[in-house]
Amino acid sequence: MSRPRYWWYGNVLRVIRNYPALRAAKDAVQSVSTTANYSGAPGGSGGSRRTENSALRQLSPREEDDLDAVERAMERVSDEVLEVVRLYHWKGVRNFETVGYRLHISPRTARRRNGRFVWEVAKNMGYLAKLA
């Protein structure tokens, strides 16, 4: 594989590929039951401050920023671009010819759509503002 033109390109790819895991981690952290425990025994089953505990548990600020950058990019691009990203980054099809074949587009179009998404995420992460 050739050396990327921009130093940040590998970081952006890593963030895009880690998006499903980050989304699952954030959902797991925030899916704590906040209802009170009504047991008959006094001081029954553990702490009763579930709401405060669930509010305090969260991802690190860097992970939150990465998650936000990918989600903002997903809102801005078209569904066709997202299909390429889903197949290439999240479903593990690491060949643009196969992605193009599955989506009935050329491999060059698949590569171009992927590049559009990578640049959108890089812009959201602040890498392109530093170059200008």
Backbone as a chain_set.jsonl record, in Angstrom:
{"seq": "MSRPRYWWYGNVLRVIRNYPALRAAKDAVQSVSTTANYSGAPGGSGGSRRTENSALRQLSPREEDDLDAVERAMERVSDEVLEVVRLYHWKGVRNFETVGYRLHISPRTARRRNGRFVWEVAKNMGYLAKLA", "coords": {"N": [[0.836, -1.17, 0.0], [0.475, 2.236, -0.737], [1.964, 5.255, 0.555], [-0.039, 7.49, 2.41], [-1.241, 10.717, 1.333], [-1.891, 12.731, 3.13], [-1.216, 13.341, 6.557], [-3.179, 12.876, 8.44], [-4.963, 11.077, 7.42], [-5.02, 8.299, 8.035], [-5.864, 8.409, 10.697], [-8.489, 9.35, 10.412], [-9.659, 7.262, 8.936], [-9.484, 5.228, 10.857], [-11.214, 6.209, 12.817], [-13.639, 6.175, 11.41], [-13.941, 3.426, 10.931], [-14.15, 2.502, 13.532], [-16.585, 3.418, 14.321], [-19.094, 1.834, 14.58], [-18.528, 0.334, 16.933], [-18.061, 2.365, 18.807], [-20.583, 3.601, 18.814], [-22.143, 1.519, 19.828], [-20.97, 1.252, 22.353], [-21.596, 3.735, 23.495], [-24.396, 3.593, 23.505], [-24.708, 1.433, 25.248], [-23.689, 2.464, 27.626], [-25.509, 4.454, 28.197], [-27.888, 3.128, 28.58], [-28.971, 2.463, 31.083], [-31.16, 1.365, 33.607], [-33.45, 3.579, 35.076], [-35.374, 3.44, 36.949], [-36.809, 3.221, 40.22], [-35.832, 0.959, 42.853], [-37.932, -1.285, 44.193], [-37.873, -3.121, 46.598], [-38.608, -5.443, 49.231], [-36.797, -5.689, 51.287], [-34.899, -3.704, 53.496], [-32.453, -1.461, 52.311], [-31.821, -3.089, 50.224], [-30.935, -4.237, 47.166], [-28.197, -3.018, 46.36], [-26.944, 0.219, 45.17], [-29.014, 3.147, 45.107], [-28.906, 5.294, 43.47], [-29.221, 5.445, 40.652], [-29.861, 7.112, 38.467], [-28.109, 9.328, 38.7], [-25.691, 7.965, 38.526], [-25.827, 6.902, 35.929], [-25.77, 9.245, 34.472], [-23.233, 10.174, 35.018], [-21.543, 8.286, 33.894], [-19.895, 8.033, 30.903], [-18.59, 8.272, 27.538], [-15.117, 8.929, 26.706], [-13.932, 12.317, 26.184], [-12.59, 12.53, 23.685], [-13.524, 10.272, 22.293], [-16.236, 10.922, 22.193], [-16.12, 13.192, 20.533], [-15.16, 12.022, 18.177], [-17.262, 10.268, 17.55], [-19.303, 12.132, 17.178], [-18.3, 13.531, 14.959], [-18.424, 11.606, 12.889], [-21.176, 11.069, 12.856], [-22.245, 13.58, 12.156], [-21.199, 13.777, 9.59], [-22.559, 11.664, 8.407], [-25.111, 12.701, 8.335], [-24.873, 14.683, 6.424], [-24.123, 13.581, 3.955], [-25.185, 11.737, 1.004], [-27.539, 8.976, 0.613], [-26.48, 7.08, -1.108], [-23.719, 7.385, -0.828], [-23.476, 6.629, 1.829], [-24.145, 3.918, 1.652], [-21.921, 2.858, 0.318], [-19.968, 3.38, 2.26], [-20.924, 1.853, 4.397], [-20.663, -0.787, 3.374], [-17.887, -0.9, 2.721], [-16.376, -0.011, 4.991], [-17.724, -0.876, 7.367], [-18.971, -3.342, 6.986], [-16.909, -4.86, 6.117], [-16.062, -5.341, 3.488], [-13.405, -5.021, 1.736], [-12.72, -4.127, -0.823], [-13.005, -2.18, -3.589], [-13.97, -2.917, -6.057], [-15.665, -5.085, -5.531], [-17.506, -3.794, -3.862], [-18.557, -1.944, -5.686], [-19.672, -3.738, -7.523], [-21.69, -4.94, -5.967], [-23.346, -2.749, -5.474], [-24.021, -1.914, -7.962], [-22.486, -0.007, -9.355], [-19.61, 1.698, -10.72], [-16.225, 0.736, -9.847], [-14.594, 2.963, -9.539], [-16.439, 5.007, -9.015], [-17.383, 4.11, -6.554], [-15.046, 4.357, -5.027], [-14.711, 7.126, -5.175], [-17.024, 8.044, -3.842], [-16.538, 7.029, -1.295], [-14.256, 8.502, -0.659], [-15.39, 11.049, -0.535], [-16.897, 10.853, 1.808], [-14.861, 10.382, 3.693], [-13.449, 12.807, 3.569], [-15.43, 14.506, 4.493], [-15.737, 13.658, 7.154], [-13.148, 14.241, 8.04], [-13.186, 17.006, 7.83], [-15.117, 17.582, 9.778], [-13.72, 16.763, 12.007], [-11.829, 18.664, 12.209], [-9.45, 18.691, 10.779], [-9.19, 19.67, 8.151], [-9.593, 22.373, 8.426], [-7.276, 23.181, 9.577], [-5.459, 23.012, 7.528], [-6.121, 25.043, 5.775]], "CA": [[0.0, 0.0, 0.0], [1.273, 3.445, -0.824], [1.9, 6.169, 1.695], [-1.085, 8.481, 2.195], [-0.796, 12.07, 1.066], [-2.101, 13.557, 4.313], [-0.846, 12.644, 7.78], [-4.371, 12.597, 9.23], [-5.842, 10.161, 6.703], [-5.139, 7.061, 8.81], [-6.688, 8.675, 11.875], [-9.885, 9.457, 9.996], [-10.112, 5.905, 8.611], [-9.64, 4.504, 12.119], [-12.437, 6.715, 13.453], [-14.789, 5.676, 10.643], [-14.072, 1.982, 11.151], [-14.522, 2.255, 14.928], [-17.887, 4.02, 14.617], [-20.095, 0.92, 15.153], [-18.16, -0.021, 18.304], [-18.294, 3.545, 19.645], [-22.027, 3.794, 18.938], [-22.623, 0.477, 20.74], [-20.496, 1.578, 23.695], [-22.381, 4.863, 23.998], [-25.736, 3.093, 23.801], [-24.643, 0.576, 26.442], [-23.455, 3.316, 28.784], [-26.697, 5.254, 28.489], [-29.094, 2.309, 28.669], [-29.145, 2.008, 32.454], [-32.508, 1.557, 34.122], [-33.509, 4.685, 36.036], [-36.514, 3.268, 37.846], [-36.444, 2.921, 41.605], [-35.873, -0.434, 43.246], [-38.952, -1.462, 45.233], [-37.781, -4.433, 47.22], [-39.103, -5.455, 50.597], [-35.699, -5.638, 52.254], [-34.285, -2.38, 53.578], [-31.084, -1.427, 51.791], [-31.813, -4.278, 49.38], [-29.973, -4.633, 46.129], [-27.228, -2.067, 45.859], [-27.157, 1.653, 45.2], [-30.285, 3.627, 44.594], [-28.665, 6.522, 42.731], [-28.985, 4.993, 39.277], [-29.934, 8.22, 37.526], [-26.855, 10.074, 38.76], [-24.616, 7.102, 38.036], [-25.888, 6.806, 34.467], [-25.383, 10.536, 33.916], [-21.797, 10.342, 35.179], [-20.818, 7.376, 33.019], [-19.949, 8.431, 29.505], [-17.359, 8.034, 26.794], [-14.117, 9.981, 26.868], [-14.206, 13.444, 25.273], [-12.094, 12.244, 22.33], [-14.459, 9.338, 21.677], [-17.456, 11.676, 21.903], [-15.851, 14.026, 19.368], [-15.09, 11.141, 17.006], [-18.623, 9.817, 17.27], [-20.034, 13.283, 16.658], [-17.795, 13.845, 13.616], [-18.961, 10.633, 11.934], [-22.63, 11.231, 12.751], [-22.519, 14.786, 11.369], [-20.909, 13.449, 8.191], [-23.643, 10.803, 7.93], [-26.265, 13.555, 8.061], [-24.623, 15.562, 5.279], [-23.907, 12.886, 2.683], [-26.366, 11.066, 0.457], [-27.7, 7.554, 0.945], [-25.575, 6.301, -1.951], [-22.399, 7.441, -0.199], [-23.54, 5.82, 3.051], [-24.117, 2.494, 1.291], [-20.519, 2.513, 0.052], [-19.263, 3.392, 3.546], [-21.365, 0.668, 5.166], [-20.042, -1.999, 2.848], [-16.424, -0.871, 2.723], [-15.776, 0.153, 6.321], [-18.404, -1.511, 8.492], [-19.282, -4.739, 6.667], [-15.65, -5.551, 5.884], [-15.747, -5.582, 2.077], [-12.276, -4.119, 1.547], [-12.374, -4.098, -2.236], [-13.963, -1.303, -4.241], [-14.617, -3.624, -7.17], [-16.779, -5.839, -4.959], [-18.503, -2.812, -3.425], [-19.21, -1.459, -6.899], [-20.488, -4.817, -8.087], [-22.891, -5.125, -5.129], [-24.204, -1.572, -5.553], [-24.255, -1.655, -9.382], [-21.769, 1.197, -9.756], [-18.232, 1.378, -11.068], [-15.302, 0.804, -8.707], [-14.124, 4.348, -9.415], [-17.503, 5.759, -8.34], [-17.367, 3.668, -5.155], [-13.879, 4.981, -4.399], [-14.984, 8.559, -5.08], [-18.015, 8.249, -2.786], [-15.851, 6.792, -0.032], [-13.406, 9.666, -0.429], [-16.255, 12.162, -0.136], [-17.239, 10.655, 3.216], [-13.639, 10.553, 4.485], [-13.177, 14.242, 3.643], [-16.456, 15.128, 5.348], [-15.366, 13.344, 8.541], [-11.932, 15.004, 8.341], [-13.599, 18.398, 8.031], [-15.778, 17.637, 11.075], [-12.721, 16.571, 13.06], [-11.006, 19.864, 12.255], [-8.196, 18.538, 10.076], [-9.131, 20.491, 6.947], [-9.501, 23.772, 8.823], [-5.874, 23.452, 9.896], [-4.705, 23.127, 6.281], [-6.477, 26.258, 5.057]], "C": [[0.885, 1.238, 0.0], [1.076, 4.333, 0.405], [0.832, 7.231, 1.44], [-0.511, 9.893, 2.051], [-0.883, 12.95, 2.314], [-1.833, 12.736, 5.565], [-2.063, 12.206, 8.578], [-5.257, 11.516, 8.618], [-6.062, 8.861, 7.468], [-5.985, 7.241, 10.052], [-8.164, 8.713, 11.515], [-10.436, 8.073, 9.638], [-10.356, 5.084, 9.873], [-10.923, 4.923, 12.833], [-13.671, 6.177, 12.74], [-14.998, 4.19, 10.91], [-14.486, 1.644, 12.575], [-15.906, 2.794, 15.264], [-18.909, 3.023, 15.171], [-19.786, 0.534, 16.607], [-18.393, 1.155, 19.25], [-19.783, 3.787, 19.873], [-22.612, 2.772, 19.923], [-22.196, 0.77, 22.174], [-21.297, 2.732, 24.29], [-23.798, 4.426, 24.346], [-25.752, 2.238, 25.057], [-24.46, 1.403, 27.704], [-24.738, 4.039, 29.183], [-27.964, 4.434, 28.66], [-29.305, 1.725, 30.063], [-30.574, 2.305, 32.893], [-32.507, 2.645, 35.189], [-34.71, 4.583, 36.966], [-36.037, 2.874, 39.237], [-36.599, 1.432, 41.887], [-36.856, -0.575, 44.413], [-38.878, -2.873, 45.81], [-38.245, -4.327, 48.675], [-38.012, -5.317, 51.632], [-35.119, -4.229, 52.297], [-32.833, -2.425, 53.117], [-30.808, -2.576, 50.861], [-30.684, -4.382, 48.379], [-29.161, -3.457, 45.611], [-27.666, -0.612, 45.935], [-28.473, 2.076, 44.591], [-30.121, 4.912, 43.795], [-28.355, 6.2, 41.272], [-28.993, 6.141, 38.283], [-28.635, 9.013, 37.521], [-25.695, 9.248, 38.22], [-24.644, 6.99, 36.516], [-25.513, 8.121, 33.813], [-23.872, 10.738, 34.003], [-20.988, 9.444, 34.257], [-20.987, 7.831, 31.576], [-18.629, 8.083, 28.832], [-16.367, 9.157, 27.076], [-14.427, 11.126, 25.899], [-13.732, 13.2, 23.843], [-13.043, 11.301, 21.596], [-15.776, 10.022, 21.337], [-17.273, 12.54, 20.664], [-15.795, 13.196, 18.09], [-16.473, 10.664, 16.59], [-19.445, 10.938, 16.65], [-19.595, 13.622, 15.234], [-18.371, 12.892, 12.575], [-20.464, 10.815, 11.77], [-23.008, 12.497, 11.991], [-22.25, 14.548, 9.897], [-22.016, 12.577, 7.604], [-24.895, 11.611, 7.609], [-26.101, 14.354, 6.782], [-24.494, 14.847, 3.945], [-25.178, 12.159, 2.251], [-26.412, 9.603, 0.878], [-26.772, 6.675, 0.123], [-24.168, 6.259, -1.361], [-22.39, 6.568, 1.054], [-23.536, 4.325, 2.752], [-22.694, 2.029, 1.008], [-19.752, 2.422, 1.367], [-19.647, 2.177, 4.386], [-20.68, -0.596, 4.678], [-18.529, -1.995, 3.06], [-15.846, -0.836, 4.132], [-16.407, -0.728, 7.39], [-18.779, -2.958, 8.226], [-18.034, -5.537, 6.307], [-15.349, -5.918, 4.446], [-14.645, -4.601, 1.703], [-11.789, -4.077, 0.099], [-13.429, -3.264, -2.953], [-14.621, -1.954, -5.454], [-15.813, -4.426, -6.666], [-17.882, -4.904, -4.48], [-19.274, -2.285, -4.626], [-20.118, -2.503, -7.521], [-21.785, -4.986, -7.299], [-23.868, -3.956, -5.25], [-24.522, -1.155, -6.989], [-23.705, -0.296, -9.803], [-20.35, 0.792, -10.118], [-17.341, 1.444, -9.828], [-14.782, 2.223, -8.479], [-15.168, 5.22, -8.707], [-17.552, 5.386, -6.872], [-16.211, 4.31, -4.404], [-14.105, 6.481, -4.201], [-15.99, 8.862, -3.967], [-17.403, 8.011, -1.411], [-14.967, 7.983, 0.316], [-14.196, 10.882, 0.004], [-16.599, 12.063, 1.351], [-16.017, 10.871, 4.103], [-13.321, 12.034, 4.635], [-14.192, 14.954, 4.525], [-16.15, 14.868, 6.825], [-14.125, 14.14, 8.942], [-12.259, 16.469, 8.592], [-14.266, 18.551, 9.393], [-14.806, 17.462, 12.241], [-11.777, 17.749, 13.162], [-9.698, 19.759, 11.51], [-8.106, 19.471, 8.855], [-9.082, 21.969, 7.28], [-8.05, 24.15, 9.126], [-5.04, 23.644, 8.629], [-4.954, 24.448, 5.583], [-5.813, 27.492, 5.627]], "O": [[1.921, 1.272, 0.664], [0.133, 4.16, 1.177], [0.8, 7.817, 0.358], [0.556, 10.208, 2.578], [-0.035, 13.818, 2.522], [-2.188, 11.558, 5.622], [-1.975, 11.237, 9.333], [-6.218, 11.085, 9.254], [-7.19, 8.373, 7.537], [-6.74, 6.345, 10.429], [-8.996, 8.165, 12.239], [-11.566, 7.748, 10.004], [-11.326, 4.33, 9.947], [-11.633, 4.084, 13.387], [-14.637, 5.77, 13.385], [-16.133, 3.751, 11.094], [-15.109, 0.608, 12.806], [-16.359, 2.637, 16.398], [-19.554, 3.34, 16.17], [-20.703, 0.422, 17.42], [-18.868, 0.966, 20.369], [-20.202, 4.132, 20.977], [-23.464, 3.109, 20.745], [-22.971, 0.561, 23.108], [-21.639, 2.7, 25.472], [-24.342, 4.842, 25.369], [-26.695, 2.306, 25.845], [-25.024, 1.071, 28.746], [-25.015, 4.213, 30.369], [-29.032, 5.01, 28.868], [-29.775, 0.595, 30.193], [-31.124, 3.363, 32.588], [-31.672, 2.639, 36.094], [-35.025, 5.53, 37.688], [-34.979, 2.265, 39.393], [-37.39, 0.74, 41.246], [-36.621, -0.036, 45.495], [-39.734, -3.713, 45.529], [-38.264, -3.243, 49.258], [-38.274, -4.871, 52.749], [-34.875, -3.626, 51.253], [-32.08, -3.324, 53.492], [-29.659, -2.997, 50.724], [-29.542, -4.606, 48.782], [-29.427, -2.958, 44.517], [-28.605, -0.254, 46.646], [-28.982, 1.437, 43.67], [-31.117, 5.56, 43.474], [-27.339, 6.64, 40.733], [-28.2, 6.14, 37.341], [-28.112, 9.337, 36.454], [-24.819, 9.774, 37.534], [-23.59, 6.983, 35.88], [-24.987, 8.12, 32.701], [-23.29, 11.405, 33.147], [-19.871, 9.793, 33.876], [-22.109, 7.992, 31.097], [-17.677, 7.653, 29.482], [-16.731, 10.202, 27.615], [-15.114, 10.918, 24.899], [-14.394, 13.615, 22.892], [-13.334, 11.502, 20.417], [-16.371, 9.732, 20.299], [-18.173, 12.616, 19.828], [-16.312, 13.605, 17.051], [-16.807, 10.663, 15.405], [-20.198, 10.711, 15.702], [-20.428, 13.962, 14.394], [-18.765, 13.326, 11.492], [-20.976, 10.724, 10.654], [-23.993, 12.496, 11.253], [-22.979, 15.05, 9.042], [-22.374, 12.732, 6.436], [-25.657, 11.247, 6.713], [-27.09, 14.671, 6.12], [-24.732, 15.453, 2.901], [-26.115, 11.993, 3.031], [-25.449, 9.068, 1.427], [-26.322, 5.634, 0.602], [-23.505, 5.222, -1.393], [-21.421, 5.855, 1.315], [-22.977, 3.545, 3.523], [-22.305, 0.933, 1.41], [-18.971, 1.492, 1.568], [-18.791, 1.55, 5.011], [-20.176, -1.385, 5.477], [-17.962, -2.983, 3.528], [-14.907, -1.575, 4.427], [-15.697, -1.274, 8.236], [-18.895, -3.736, 9.173], [-18.094, -6.762, 6.202], [-14.461, -6.734, 4.199], [-14.938, -3.449, 1.382], [-10.589, -4.001, -0.16], [-14.613, -3.601, -2.928], [-15.727, -1.569, -5.834], [-16.863, -4.442, -7.309], [-19.064, -5.19, -4.671], [-20.501, -2.19, -4.589], [-21.21, -2.185, -7.991], [-22.853, -5.155, -7.886], [-25.079, -4.147, -5.143], [-25.211, -0.159, -7.21], [-24.364, 0.466, -10.511], [-19.937, -0.336, -9.851], [-17.671, 2.134, -8.864], [-14.558, 2.627, -7.337], [-14.815, 6.073, -7.893], [-17.744, 6.257, -6.023], [-16.378, 4.758, -3.269], [-13.728, 7.036, -3.169], [-15.822, 9.834, -3.231], [-17.722, 8.726, -0.46], [-14.938, 8.42, 1.467], [-13.724, 11.666, 0.827], [-16.593, 13.066, 2.065], [-16.13, 11.486, 5.164], [-12.959, 12.474, 5.726], [-13.847, 15.903, 5.228], [-16.29, 15.768, 7.654], [-14.055, 14.657, 10.057], [-11.67, 17.098, 9.471], [-14.019, 19.532, 10.095], [-15.052, 17.964, 13.338], [-10.997, 17.831, 14.111], [-8.884, 20.678, 11.602], [-7.032, 20.003, 8.571], [-8.571, 22.754, 6.481], [-7.65, 25.301, 8.951], [-4.033, 24.352, 8.648], [-4.081, 24.932, 4.863], [-6.021, 28.595, 5.122]]}, "num_chains": 1, "name": "protein.A"}
